[in-house]
Amino acid sequence: EAEHLYDMLSQKIGKEHIKIINLNINEEKLIDRIDKRIICSNGADHVFIRGEGIREGAPCPQGDGMLKKRHLDDPEIFKVRLNQYKQETVPGLDYLRTKHKVIDIDGDQSIEKVQVDILEKVK
């Protein structure tokens, strides 16, 4: 799939416009972040990190729904998704590294710092 996607994007937008970003993050930190993530019951575009005043069952600060945990973030489901990532995505990423520059970002940093690093490296 990675080969097909890369060839298709190369033809459609040109190799010079392709940006491949890989977030390197410790599995424990990833699981911790996933555990803290909650969404608005009226739309998954409102994503929050559990904290003071931001908790499951509280009103959504950006909508009229209530905050809840996302079904896909259930620990057992997430383990399956993580295994799929290792089996299906990592080999594709390895293939892409042979064809194109991959921008590696330290995902163990704060979410804000990760965003800054991504924006700086895709300029």
VENFEN-V679598 format. One record per helix or strand of 2 or more residues. SS is the DSSP state (H for helix, E for strand). FROM is the first residue (numbers start at 1). LEN is the number of residues. If there is no record, write none. Layout:
SS_FROM_LEN, SS_FROM_LEN
//
This chain:
H_2_12, H_15_3, E_20_5, H_27_10, E_37_4, E_43_7, E_66_3, H_71_3, H_75_25, E_102_5, H_111_11
//
